[in-house]
Amino acid sequence: MAETALPKDSADRGRIVVVAAGFALWKGGRCIAAARWGDVRRIAARPSATLPRIALVTVTLADGAALEMREDAPGFDPFMDVAFRTLPGVLPFLAWHPALVLSDGPAAPVDIYLPAPKKR
């Protein structure tokens, strides 16, 4: 599986740019990854191992690529807002975030979005 990620737990949070058709991850003034909403197959969050109260969110695409972003990156809130409106079944932020980042021990990843199985 290919992975494109913003730096894990680093000072450079990157930036998320959201448009109607999808989103892009930027770092250092360069686009490092882009995706269409229709290619999103999973969105999962886990707490950062080194940054208190910060979630790391991984978006898995149809081609197997995994795009990772920090919730404190500029553009994260618009990303979640548009994902909630565009992808049926995305959990609202308050349904997953508080329990994930406020847990005392290691928390398991939380699926924020998994598409419903297709009916045959």
C-alpha positions in Angstrom: 0.0 0.0 0.0 1.4 3.4 -1.0 1.3 6.0 1.7 1.5 9.8 1.5 1.5 11.5 4.8 2.1 14.8 6.4 4.9 14.4 8.9 3.9 12.4 11.9 4.1 14.3 15.1 6.4 17.0 13.6 6.3 20.7 13.8 5.2 21.0 10.1 1.5 20.3 10.3 1.0 20.7 6.5 -2.2 22.1 5.1 -5.4 20.6 3.7 -7.1 22.3 0.8 -10.7 21.3 0.2 -12.6 21.7 -3.1 -16.0 20.4 -4.2 -14.5 17.4 -6.0 -12.0 16.4 -3.3 -9.0 17.6 -1.3 -5.3 18.0 -1.4 -2.5 17.8 1.1 0.2 20.5 0.9 3.6 20.7 2.6 6.2 23.4 2.2 4.2 25.2 -0.5 3.9 22.0 -2.6 1.0 19.6 -3.2 2.1 16.2 -2.0 -1.2 14.3 -2.6 -4.7 14.9 -3.9 -7.8 12.8 -4.0 -11.4 12.9 -5.2 -14.2 12.2 -2.6 -15.4 9.3 -4.8 -12.1 7.5 -4.2 -12.3 7.6 -0.4 -12.8 4.0 1.0 -12.1 4.6 4.7 -11.3 7.4 7.1 -9.9 6.4 10.5 -8.5 8.3 13.4 -6.0 7.4 16.2 -4.4 9.5 18.9 -1.0 10.8 18.3 1.7 9.0 20.3 3.6 12.1 21.1 1.3 15.1 20.7 -1.3 15.3 23.5 -4.9 15.7 22.5 -4.2 15.5 18.8 -5.7 12.9 16.5 -4.0 11.6 13.3 -6.5 10.9 10.6 -5.8 8.4 7.8 -7.8 8.5 4.5 -7.6 5.3 2.5 -8.3 5.5 -1.2 -9.6 3.0 -3.8 -6.1 2.4 -5.1 -4.8 1.5 -1.6 -3.0 4.8 -1.0 -3.2 6.1 2.6 -3.1 9.8 3.2 -2.4 10.9 6.7 -3.2 14.3 8.2 -3.1 15.9 11.6 -6.3 17.3 13.1 -4.5 20.5 14.0 -3.4 21.1 10.4 -4.9 24.2 8.7 -7.9 23.1 6.6 -8.8 20.1 8.8 -12.2 21.5 9.9 -13.3 22.2 6.4 -12.1 18.8 5.4 -14.3 17.1 8.0 -17.3 19.4 7.2 -17.2 18.6 3.5 -16.6 14.9 4.2 -19.6 14.8 6.5 -21.8 16.4 3.8 -20.3 14.4 0.9 -19.7 10.9 2.2 -22.8 9.2 3.6 -22.2 7.8 7.0 -19.3 9.9 8.2 -19.4 10.2 12.0 -19.7 13.8 13.3 -16.6 15.1 14.9 -18.0 15.1 18.4 -19.1 11.5 18.1 -15.5 10.2 17.9 -13.0 12.9 18.8 -13.4 13.5 22.6 -13.3 9.9 23.6 -10.3 9.3 21.3 -8.0 12.1 22.5 -9.1 12.2 26.1 -8.5 8.5 26.8 -6.0 7.7 29.6 -4.5 4.7 27.9 -3.8 3.7 24.4 -6.9 4.0 22.3 -7.8 1.8 19.4 -8.2 3.5 16.0 -11.8 4.7 15.3 -13.4 4.3 11.9 -14.9 7.7 11.0 -16.1 6.5 7.6 -16.6 3.1 6.0 -18.9 3.0 3.0 -21.9 0.8 3.3 -21.5 -2.6 1.6 -23.0 -2.6 -1.9 -26.3 -4.5 -2.3 -26.3 -7.3 -4.8 
